Amino acid sequence: MRLATIRTADGTRVVRVDADRAVETGHTDLVDLLREDGWRASAASAAGPAHDVSGLDYAPLVLGPEKVICVGLNYRTHILEMGRELPEHPTLFAKYARSLVGAYDDVVLPPESAAMDWEAELGVVVGAPLRRATPEAARAAIAGYTVVNDVTARDWQYRTLQWLQGKTFEATTPVGPWLVTAEGTDEPAYPLSCEVDGERVQSADTGDLVFGPADLLAYLSTIVTLMPGDLIATGTPGGVGHARKPARYLADGATLTTRIDGIGECVNRCVLDKSAGANR
């Protein structure tokens, strides 16, 4: 089952996306649906107003997540090829909700940064409260998966040892277009890729994650209660622009395509924020 948040003339609406139509569930934010007991059955049986799928305007998948938590250094092959040892614990940082944009919205390049980089990632959305959960309980609490690109201002990220300032510039992080619900107990492996202006720059398989979705949720739930609608970005593989020689970054007018086979894709135009009144 695919669930999305779309923009309509009457505001945002949560929809079940079928083959040829999108049916409203009666909610304005996916968080509100996921907080209900029996949300899967409710979404599956929804019979609200319908929309043609070809004309959908996708908002960020989750409009009001309580938390957006991200993971760094989490692809086994990339870590080993860089000559590093596999980490014992996940590397964690956060984003704020204002950094999120929809699957086909513009990614806004801040004029204050000259080093905006791409990071294709598997997103995991929490579907039930979790506190000090076992991996088994965490796996059962996964609502589903989505596509994320953790677009990063590298020059701001490495100003200090803390990464937050480079990770949460406003309107830089595509999420969507929909949530593909987790229907079983296994964690499927998905081919993941990123393209810039049609050139493939990242390619990996989510089965190569050091810390998989269930292990991540269990670990995070030890620190803080995870709530329905929380978004977890699980890390990016090799191929980022900052690691290239010479380094390569996103430019005004570039097209960023983030794809996870079996889930979906985000296609975003990169646009310099000229409203800030600064020169890039």
Secondary structure, 3 states (H helix, E strand, C coil): CEEEEEEECCEEEEEEECCCEEEECCCCCHHHHHCCCCHHHHHHCCCCCEEEHHHCCECCCCCCCCCEEEEECCEHHHHHHCCCCCCCCCEEEEECHHHEECCCCCEEECCCCCCEECCEEEEEEECCCECCCCHHHHHHCEEEEEEEECCEEHHHHCCCCCCHHHHCCCCCEEEEEEEEECCCCCCCCCEEEEEECCEEEEEEEHHHECCCHHHHHHHHHHHCCECCCCEEECCCCCCCHHHCCCCCCCCCCCEEEEEECCCEEEEEEEEECHHHCCCC
